[in-house]
């Protein structure tokens, strides 16, 4: 597949690019500072800012677009419009865990111990998901990580859930960026969650 990754130099985006490269996909890795993108097989680094005129031109001709940008530094309407204008039908978003439910009607972001430093980002992520659920044209997927995500091992072994936070038998909810990238690449290849959100955790 030919896949464009927006936010390709970030922590999540860089691992998604690496995983797609590993699988032999043709990747256009887009970032404001493309020099930060690792040189990998089948990967073409390109400079791009969501708010630049002509940004959608970078997305044209791809089978799918993956967005791995911070919600506070982007805008759902601008991203969706860029993908639509480029004529790309499939759009996958690296989401957050804040909008996952921990009890009926209770989101993780609304719990007392949710870190204040991440609250605005989490709320924006929830707004993005809500906007996607109203979308009539795009074949979108919103992939939420576990409550805690950090660099680690690529094991290829994890659980997949829906709108509820996944926890292990000790109450922990974790995933590595590397395995999150595996889940994202699997979805792009297998297309199991069209117009849905799903989550991944150990």
C-alpha positions as CSV (number, residue, x, y, z in Angstrom):
1,X,0.0,0.0,0.0
2,X,1.0,3.6,-0.4
3,X,0.5,5.3,2.9
4,X,1.1,8.9,4.1
5,X,1.9,9.5,7.8
6,X,1.3,12.9,9.2
7,X,3.4,13.6,12.3
8,X,6.0,11.1,11.2
9,X,8.8,12.4,13.4
10,X,6.9,12.1,16.7
11,X,7.1,9.3,19.2
12,X,4.1,7.4,17.8
13,X,4.4,8.5,14.2
14,X,8.1,7.4,14.0
15,X,7.2,3.9,15.2
16,X,4.3,3.7,12.7
17,X,6.6,4.7,9.9
18,X,9.1,2.1,11.0
19,X,6.5,-0.7,11.2
20,X,5.1,0.1,7.7
21,X,8.6,0.2,6.3
22,X,9.3,-3.2,7.8
23,X,6.3,-4.6,6.0
24,X,7.3,-3.2,2.7
25,X,4.7,-0.5,2.3
26,X,5.5,2.7,0.3
27,X,5.5,5.4,3.0
28,X,5.4,9.2,2.6
29,X,6.6,10.4,6.0
30,X,5.4,14.0,6.6
31,X,6.7,16.3,9.3
32,X,7.5,20.0,9.9
33,X,11.1,19.0,10.4
34,X,11.7,16.1,8.0
35,X,15.4,15.9,9.0
36,X,14.2,14.2,12.2
37,X,12.7,11.3,10.2
38,X,14.9,8.2,10.2
39,X,16.2,7.0,6.8
40,X,14.4,3.7,6.2
41,X,13.6,1.5,3.2
42,X,10.5,2.5,1.2
43,X,10.2,5.8,3.2
44,X,10.2,9.2,1.6
45,X,10.5,12.1,4.1
46,X,8.7,15.3,3.1
47,X,8.3,18.7,4.8
48,X,4.7,19.6,5.5
49,X,2.7,21.7,7.9
50,X,-1.1,21.1,8.2
51,X,-1.8,24.8,7.9
52,X,0.3,25.4,4.8
53,X,-1.4,26.1,1.5
54,X,-1.2,23.0,-0.7
55,X,-0.8,20.6,2.2
56,X,-3.4,18.2,0.7
57,X,-1.1,17.8,-2.4
58,X,1.3,15.8,-0.2
59,X,-1.5,13.3,0.4
60,X,-2.7,12.8,-3.1
61,X,-2.2,9.4,-4.7
62,X,-2.1,7.4,-1.4
63,X,-4.3,4.5,-0.4
64,X,-4.5,5.7,3.2
65,X,-3.5,8.6,5.4
66,X,-2.4,8.1,9.1
67,X,-2.5,11.0,11.4
68,X,-0.2,10.9,14.4
69,X,-0.2,14.6,15.4
70,X,-1.0,16.1,18.8
71,X,-4.6,17.1,19.0
72,X,-3.8,20.4,20.7
73,X,-1.5,21.3,17.7
74,X,-4.0,20.4,15.0
75,X,-7.6,20.8,14.0
76,X,-10.0,18.0,13.1
77,X,-11.7,20.0,10.3
78,X,-8.4,21.0,8.7
79,X,-7.1,17.4,8.8
80,X,-10.3,15.9,7.5
81,X,-10.6,18.5,4.8
82,X,-7.0,17.9,3.6
83,X,-7.6,14.1,3.4
84,X,-10.9,14.7,1.5
85,X,-9.4,17.2,-0.8
86,X,-6.6,14.8,-1.7
87,X,-9.1,12.2,-2.7
88,X,-7.9,9.6,-0.1
89,X,-10.7,7.4,1.2
90,X,-9.1,5.7,4.2
91,X,-8.0,7.8,7.2
92,X,-6.6,6.3,10.4
93,X,-6.0,8.4,13.5
94,X,-3.6,7.7,16.4
95,X,-6.0,8.6,19.2
96,X,-5.7,8.9,23.0
97,X,-7.0,6.9,25.9
98,X,-8.8,9.7,27.6
99,X,-12.1,9.1,25.8
100,X,-12.2,5.4,26.7
101,X,-14.8,4.4,29.2
102,X,-13.9,3.0,32.6
103,X,-17.5,2.6,33.6
104,X,-20.8,3.2,31.8
105,X,-20.9,6.8,30.8
106,X,-17.6,7.6,32.6
107,X,-14.5,8.4,30.5
108,X,-10.9,8.0,31.7
109,X,-10.3,11.7,31.3
110,X,-13.1,12.4,33.8
111,X,-11.7,10.3,36.6
112,X,-10.1,12.0,39.7
113,X,-6.6,10.7,39.1
114,X,-6.3,11.6,35.4
115,X,-3.1,13.7,35.1
116,X,-4.0,17.4,34.7
117,X,-1.1,17.9,32.3
118,X,-2.7,15.7,29.7
119,X,-6.4,16.7,30.3
120,X,-6.7,19.3,27.5
121,X,-5.0,17.0,25.0
122,X,-7.4,14.2,26.0
123,X,-10.5,16.3,25.7
124,X,-9.4,17.4,22.3
125,X,-8.9,13.8,21.3
126,X,-12.5,13.1,22.4
127,X,-13.8,15.9,20.3
128,X,-11.9,14.6,17.3
129,X,-13.5,11.2,17.7
130,X,-16.9,12.7,18.0
131,X,-16.3,14.7,14.8
132,X,-15.2,11.5,13.0
133,X,-18.4,9.8,14.0
134,X,-20.3,12.5,12.2
135,X,-18.3,12.0,9.1
136,X,-20.2,10.8,6.0
137,X,-17.5,10.4,3.4
138,X,-14.3,9.1,4.9
139,X,-13.6,5.5,5.8
140,X,-12.0,6.3,9.2
141,X,-10.5,4.4,12.1
142,X,-9.5,5.9,15.4
143,X,-7.0,3.8,17.3
144,X,-6.7,4.5,21.1
145,X,-3.7,3.2,23.1
146,X,-3.8,2.0,26.6
147,X,-3.7,4.5,29.5
148,X,0.1,4.4,29.5
149,X,2.1,4.2,26.3
150,X,5.9,4.4,26.1
151,X,8.8,3.1,24.1
152,X,9.4,-0.6,24.7
153,X,9.5,-3.9,22.9
154,X,7.8,-5.0,19.7
155,X,6.1,-8.3,20.7
156,X,3.1,-8.4,18.4
157,X,1.1,-9.7,21.3
158,X,-1.7,-7.5,22.7
159,X,-5.4,-7.4,23.2
160,X,-7.9,-5.4,21.2
161,X,-11.0,-3.8,22.6
162,X,-13.7,-1.3,21.7
163,X,-14.7,1.8,23.6
164,X,-13.7,0.5,27.1
165,X,-10.3,0.9,28.7
166,X,-8.4,-2.5,28.7
167,X,-6.7,-3.4,32.0
168,X,-4.7,-6.5,33.0
169,X,-5.4,-8.6,36.1
170,X,-3.5,-6.1,38.2
171,X,-5.4,-3.1,37.0
172,X,-2.7,-1.8,34.7
173,X,-3.3,-0.5,31.2
174,X,-0.1,-0.3,29.1
175,X,1.2,-0.7,25.6
176,X,4.5,0.1,23.8
177,X,4.7,2.5,20.9
178,X,6.2,-0.4,19.0
179,X,3.2,-2.7,19.5
180,X,0.7,0.2,19.0
181,X,2.4,0.6,15.6
182,X,1.9,-3.1,14.9
183,X,-1.9,-2.7,15.7
184,X,-2.1,0.3,13.4
185,X,-0.3,-1.5,10.5
186,X,-2.5,-4.5,11.0
187,X,-5.6,-2.4,10.7
188,X,-4.4,-0.7,7.5
189,X,-3.8,-4.1,6.0
190,X,-6.8,-6.0,7.4
191,X,-9.4,-3.2,7.5
192,X,-11.4,-4.7,10.4
193,X,-12.6,-1.5,12.1
194,X,-14.1,0.7,9.3
195,X,-15.7,3.8,10.9
196,X,-15.0,2.5,14.4
197,X,-12.7,3.2,17.3
198,X,-10.7,0.4,18.8
199,X,-8.1,0.2,21.5
200,X,-5.0,-1.9,22.2
201,X,-3.3,-2.9,25.4
202,X,-1.4,-5.8,27.0
